[in-house]
Amino acid sequence: MSLQKSIERLIRIKCSSYKEDYIKRRILSRMRLTNTADFEAYHKYLLENPQELDLLRNALTINVTKFFRDPEVFEVMRREILPDLARRRRSIRIWCAGCATGEEPYSIAILVHELMAFHKDVGVTIYATDIDTVVLQKATAGIYDRKALENVDEKRIRKHFISHDDGTFEVRPHIKDLVKFRQHDLMSGAPITRYLDAVTCRNVTIYFTEKQKNDLTHLFYSALAVDGYYVIGKTEYLAREVEHLFTPYNAMQKILRKAA
Ligand SMILES: C[S@@+](CC[C@H](N)C(=O)[O-])C[C@H]1O[C@@H](n2cnc3c(N)ncnc32)[C@H](O)[C@@H]1O
């Protein structure tokens, strides 16, 4: 078995699905930090130091995020998308794919909670998934430092977070209960569920190959219900081959809608 295959097995991530150059750069940076001279030495180091498995996995799946990242996108969700869904559906299902440490699904949950005050008969489930189990543990705990909350206003902080003595803030149970976290690999080809009303997949596919990105667009298309919304990252775009699957809803905020 090749060293790359062996590393893939050890960290349970299929490196060949990512751009080769990206994988190389991440592994080289771990090699520098572990003082290993070549790929073979790094492989040996990985076998002998199990904690390095998590460090490499983390390096490959960078998980920078924050509450209400790109606030204008959430404003469109709050003003237009969620009220539209609440008018049309008794039960709303949203998939936040590549949720990292949970700030994105919890931001949506805060908006959903506010909306439900006006639509008491509507039920909402937010499925939040990531490949990385370490970030999912943090997401489930729902405890953040002040910096992650810089886009959250004071009123929302008081209402939806418990402030702890050590300066951290914990998401309150009424928000936590709206989100179901699960481990899921977006390259597995299977959706977390179907008949979804909205999917957000932001800043996740930057390191995917074009083919992986297009396959994923097909996957989201088939998992969404008629007229479902698809939100991608501010710097992302759909390739020409899959463009026809969605129509722009708000081009500026990169919000699309499933084409009929
Ligand atoms: C930069 S974070 C994005 C977080 C959030 N969506 C946002 O925009 O703030 C990217 C996340 O994608 C996850 N990711 C990378 N490859 C993945 C895969 N194949 N399946 C599921 N999640 C993946 C990483 O683990 C990481 O947590």
The ligand as an SDF file (V2000), in Angstrom:
LIG
                    3D

 27 29  0  0  0  0  0  0  0  0999 V2000
  -14.0640   27.0880    6.7050 C   0  0  0  0  0  0  0  0  0  0  0  0
  -15.1530   25.9180    7.4470 S   0  0  0  0  0  0  0  0  0  0  0  0
  -16.7010   26.6060    6.9710 C   0  0  0  0  0  0  0  0  0  0  0  0
  -17.6130   26.8170    8.1410 C   0  0  0  0  0  0  0  0  0  0  0  0
  -18.9130   27.5610    7.7940 C   0  0  0  0  0  0  0  0  0  0  0  0
  -19.6550   26.8930    6.7580 N   0  0  0  0  0  0  0  0  0  0  0  0
  -18.6480   28.9930    7.4160 C   0  0  0  0  0  0  0  0  0  0  0  0
  -18.7420   29.3570    6.2410 O   0  0  0  0  0  0  0  0  0  0  0  0
  -18.3170   29.7870    8.3090 O   0  0  0  0  0  0  0  0  0  0  0  0
  -14.9900   24.5180    6.3820 C   0  0  0  0  0  0  0  0  0  0  0  0
  -15.4870   23.2210    6.9980 C   0  0  0  0  0  0  0  0  0  0  0  0
  -15.6680   22.2590    5.9620 O   0  0  0  0  0  0  0  0  0  0  0  0
  -15.3940   20.9910    6.4980 C   0  0  0  0  0  0  0  0  0  0  0  0
  -15.1280   20.0190    5.4260 N   0  0  0  0  0  0  0  0  0  0  0  0
  -14.0370   19.9390    4.6010 C   0  0  0  0  0  0  0  0  0  0  0  0
  -14.1420   18.8540    3.7910 N   0  0  0  0  0  0  0  0  0  0  0  0
  -15.3340   18.2560    4.1060 C   0  0  0  0  0  0  0  0  0  0  0  0
  -16.0010   17.0930    3.6300 C   0  0  0  0  0  0  0  0  0  0  0  0
  -15.4840   16.3470    2.6660 N   0  0  0  0  0  0  0  0  0  0  0  0
  -17.2030   16.7720    4.1910 N   0  0  0  0  0  0  0  0  0  0  0  0
  -17.7440   17.5410    5.1750 C   0  0  0  0  0  0  0  0  0  0  0  0
  -17.1510   18.6310    5.6790 N   0  0  0  0  0  0  0  0  0  0  0  0
  -15.9580   18.9940    5.1570 C   0  0  0  0  0  0  0  0  0  0  0  0
  -14.1690   21.2450    7.3600 C   0  0  0  0  0  0  0  0  0  0  0  0
  -13.9860   20.2120    8.3100 O   0  0  0  0  0  0  0  0  0  0  0  0
  -14.4880   22.5990    7.9640 C   0  0  0  0  0  0  0  0  0  0  0  0
  -15.0630   22.4570    9.2430 O   0  0  0  0  0  0  0  0  0  0  0  0
  1  2  1  0
  2  3  1  0
  2 10  1  0
  3  4  1  0
  4  5  1  0
  5  6  1  0
  5  7  1  0
  7  8  2  0
  7  9  1  0
 10 11  1  0
 11 12  1  0
 11 26  1  0
 12 13  1  0
 13 14  1  0
 13 24  1  0
 14 15  1  0
 14 23  1  0
 15 16  2  0
 16 17  1  0
 17 18  1  0
 17 23  2  0
 18 19  1  0
 18 20  2  0
 20 21  1  0
 21 22  2  0
 22 23  1  0
 24 25  1  0
 24 26  1  0
 26 27  1  0
M  CHG  2   2   1   9  -1
M  END
$$$$
